[in-house]
Structure formats: C-alpha cells, structure tokens
C-alpha cells in the first residue's frame, strides 16, 4: 500500500511549502481540480523541481464524450504525470477509447476510473444512479477492467469486493482516509489505515490530517510506519 498526499491548500505557494516539508519521503502527490485549474503545469513542474522522484496523480476525473476524453487523455501525456483518472459513469465506450488512444505510448501513466465519489452516502447515490453504492461500484469496476484501465478510485469499503469481481492486480485508490480517526469533514465513507489494509487497498489518499498538522513530515512518517 502506498501513500498519496492531497495538495489541497489555497495557494500554489502553500502547497509547494508543504511539498518542501515532506520532500524526504517516497510519495505520491495528488493534484486536484482547484490546484490544477489555478496553477497549471508550472505547479507540476514546481513539485518535480523539489523532488523529481515524487509521483504525481492528476485528479481531474475526466467526463465527456469518448473522443473528447481521449483528446484530453492524450494531452495529459505531455504533462509528465504518473497517474490520472476519468469517471467510470462516462461508459465503457469512453474508457475504451481513452485506452486505445494511449496505446502508442510506451510509458503511459496509470489510468483509473472513479466509481462512486466518497462524498456520497447510499441515499444520495441511489438518487443519481438508481442502485446502491456497493452494487454499482462493482459494476463500474467491471466496466473499467474490461475497458483495459488499470484500476478504480473507490472508498476503502468497496475495494475487496471490486478485486473479487475483477482481479487482485486491479488497482484500488481510496480517498477519505483518516489514519488516526480524525473528523470526516465533507466525506461520508471514510476509513482508517487498518480498514484499508483489510480491504486490500493499493493507494490511500490523505489530505487534511497531513496538511493541517503542525509537523506534516512527522505525520507522513507515522502513516508510512503503519502501511
């Protein structure tokens, strides 16, 4: 299991200060909507300038018609990131089109698909998708697997089931991890490191418990020691 730190602070300067504090660790760093829209490729370059060994997960959750998603995915190839994601609810055709577009690239990033956002509870999810999170997450994962993608973004509670209907090698990345029982904030389906272990999670994403800490590096060290 690997740690991915969410860079969700209000400014690029604050995010890079955080990166500087944790630069001594082997980590994934998540760059999401706000940070990328605001700061773009210079932010990605700034991360690599601090530590070129950091791996970057570009969390943009692509969702559009198949050809537009494939165009965007191909453009992402020029950004030097190591992982990005799409929405599984865009459908198998869209996901397959993305992966076919990336075939010519020998060293492509890991590509994941979002099943159910961790901000959903079951009632809210059913209102949109007409099924329970557990049932639909498995189906989205099967669609993703059959489309040739590398894995899914899901909550820790769906990870083991997803692997059982796809493959143990099919990657799961789980946001909403509260390593030491911290407040859930705006997430509904949060989990501890122990739950993530039991559910065979491959990547855990941790944000607030690290970037709100007085000593982020110490929290990172403590989390890594428990992985």
C-alpha positions in Angstrom: 0.0 0.0 0.0 1.3 3.4 -1.0 0.6 6.9 0.5 -0.7 9.7 -1.8 -0.7 13.2 -0.2 -3.5 15.5 -1.3 -2.3 19.0 -2.2 -5.5 20.9 -1.5 -4.2 24.1 0.1 -5.5 27.6 -1.0 -2.4 28.7 -2.9 0.4 27.2 -5.0 2.9 28.7 -2.6 1.4 26.9 0.4 1.2 23.6 -1.5 4.9 23.9 -2.5 5.8 24.7 1.1 4.1 21.5 2.1 5.9 19.6 -0.6 9.2 21.0 0.6 8.5 19.8 4.2 7.8 16.2 3.0 10.4 16.0 0.2 12.4 13.4 2.0 9.8 10.7 1.6 8.9 8.4 -1.3 5.4 9.6 -2.0 2.6 10.1 -4.5 1.2 13.7 -4.6 -2.4 14.3 -5.7 -3.1 17.5 -7.7 -6.8 18.1 -8.0 -9.2 20.5 -9.8 -8.7 23.7 -7.9 -4.9 23.4 -7.8 -4.5 22.4 -11.5 -7.0 25.0 -12.8 -5.4 27.7 -10.7 -1.7 26.8 -11.1 -1.5 24.5 -14.2 1.7 22.9 -15.4 4.0 25.3 -13.5 2.7 23.7 -10.3 3.5 20.2 -11.6 7.0 21.4 -12.6 7.4 23.0 -9.2 6.7 19.7 -7.5 9.3 17.9 -9.6 11.8 20.6 -9.0 11.6 20.0 -5.3 12.0 16.2 -5.7 12.0 14.7 -9.2 11.2 11.3 -7.6 7.8 12.4 -6.4 5.0 10.7 -8.4 2.0 12.9 -9.4 -1.6 11.8 -9.5 -3.6 14.3 -11.6 -7.1 14.1 -10.2 -9.3 15.7 -12.8 -11.9 13.0 -13.2 -12.4 13.3 -17.0 -16.1 13.0 -18.1 -17.2 13.9 -21.6 -18.0 12.3 -24.9 -15.5 9.5 -25.8 -13.4 11.4 -28.3 -13.1 14.5 -26.1 -12.0 12.3 -23.2 -9.4 10.6 -25.4 -8.1 14.0 -26.6 -7.8 15.2 -23.1 -6.0 12.0 -22.0 -3.5 12.4 -24.9 -2.9 16.0 -23.8 -2.2 14.8 -20.3 0.7 12.7 -21.7 2.6 15.9 -22.2 2.3 17.0 -18.5 4.7 14.4 -17.1 2.3 13.0 -14.5 2.3 9.4 -13.3 -1.4 8.7 -12.9 -4.7 10.3 -13.8 -8.4 9.4 -13.7 -11.7 9.5 -15.5 -15.3 8.9 -14.4 -16.5 5.3 -15.0 -20.0 6.6 -15.5 -18.8 8.0 -18.8 -19.3 4.5 -20.0 -17.2 1.6 -21.5 -17.0 3.2 -24.9 -15.4 6.3 -23.5 -13.0 4.3 -21.3 -12.0 2.0 -24.1 -11.5 5.0 -26.5 -9.2 6.6 -23.9 -7.1 3.4 -23.6 -6.9 2.9 -27.3 -5.7 6.4 -27.8 -2.9 5.8 -25.2 -1.7 2.5 -26.8 1.1 4.1 -28.8 2.7 5.5 -25.7 5.2 3.1 -24.1 5.5 4.8 -20.8 1.9 6.0 -20.2 0.6 6.9 -16.8 -1.6 4.7 -14.6 -5.2 5.3 -15.6 -8.0 4.9 -13.0 -11.8 5.4 -13.2 -13.9 6.8 -10.4 -16.7 4.5 -9.2 -18.6 6.4 -6.5 -17.4 9.7 -5.0 -16.7 9.3 -1.3 -18.9 12.3 -0.6 -22.0 10.2 -1.5 -24.0 8.3 1.1 -26.1 5.4 -0.2 -29.3 7.5 -0.3 -27.7 10.3 -2.3 -26.0 7.8 -4.7 -29.3 6.0 -5.4 -31.0 9.3 -6.2 -28.5 9.7 -9.0 -27.6 6.2 -10.2 -30.7 4.2 -9.1 -28.7 1.5 -7.3 -26.8 1.0 -4.1 -23.2 2.1 -3.9 -22.0 -1.5 -3.4 -23.8 -2.9 -6.4 -23.0 -0.1 -8.8 -19.3 0.2 -7.7 -18.8 -3.4 -8.6 -20.4 -2.9 -12.0 -18.4 0.2 -12.7 -15.3 -1.6 -11.7 -16.1 -4.5 -14.1 -16.7 -2.0 -16.9 -13.4 -0.3 -16.1 -11.5 -3.6 -16.0 -13.0 -4.8 -19.3 -12.1 -1.4 -20.9 -8.4 -2.0 -20.2 -7.8 0.5 -17.5 -5.5 -0.1 -14.5 -7.9 0.3 -11.6 -10.5 2.4 -9.9 -11.0 5.2 -7.3 -13.4 3.9 -4.7 -13.9 4.0 -0.9 -12.0 1.5 1.2 -15.2 -0.3 1.9 -15.6 -1.4 -1.8 -12.0 -2.3 -2.5 -12.0 -6.0 -1.6 -15.3 -6.7 -3.4 -14.0 -4.9 -6.5 -10.9 -7.0 -6.6 -13.0 -10.1 -6.2 -15.1 -9.3 -9.3 -12.0 -8.1 -11.4 -8.5 -9.2 -10.3 -6.2 -8.9 -7.3 -3.9 -7.0 -9.6 -6.6 -4.4 -10.4 -5.6 -1.3 -8.6 -7.8 0.5 -6.0 -7.1 4.0 -4.8 -9.1 5.3 -1.8 -9.7 8.9 -0.8 -11.3 9.7 2.5 -8.7 8.0 4.7 -8.5 9.3 8.2 -5.4 7.5 9.5 -5.9 8.3 13.2 -9.6 8.7 13.5 -9.8 12.3 12.5 -13.0 14.2 11.7 -14.6 13.1 8.4 -15.2 16.6 7.1 -17.1 16.6 3.8 -16.6 12.9 3.2 -19.2 10.2 4.0 -17.4 6.9 3.6 -14.1 7.4 5.5 -11.8 4.7 6.7 -8.7 4.0 8.8 -5.4 2.6 7.6 -6.4 -0.7 9.2 -9.6 -0.9 7.2 -7.7 -0.1 4.0 -5.3 -2.9 4.7 -8.1 -5.4 5.3 -9.8 -4.3 2.1 -6.5 -4.8 0.0 -6.3 -1.1 -1.0 -3.3 -0.2 -3.2 -3.1 3.6 -2.7 -4.5 5.7 0.2 -5.1 9.4 -0.2 -4.6 11.5 2.9 -5.1 15.3 2.9 -6.3 17.3 5.9 -4.6 15.1 8.6 -1.3 15.9 6.9 -1.6 19.5 5.6 -3.4 20.8 8.7 -0.8 19.3 11.1 1.9 21.4 12.8 4.5 19.0 11.6 3.3 17.4 8.3 6.6 15.4 7.9 6.0 13.7 11.3 2.5 12.7 10.3 3.8 11.3 7.0 6.4 9.3 8.8 3.8 8.0 11.2 1.5 6.9 8.4 4.3 5.3 6.4 5.3 3.3 9.5 1.7 1.9 9.6 1.5 1.0 5.9 
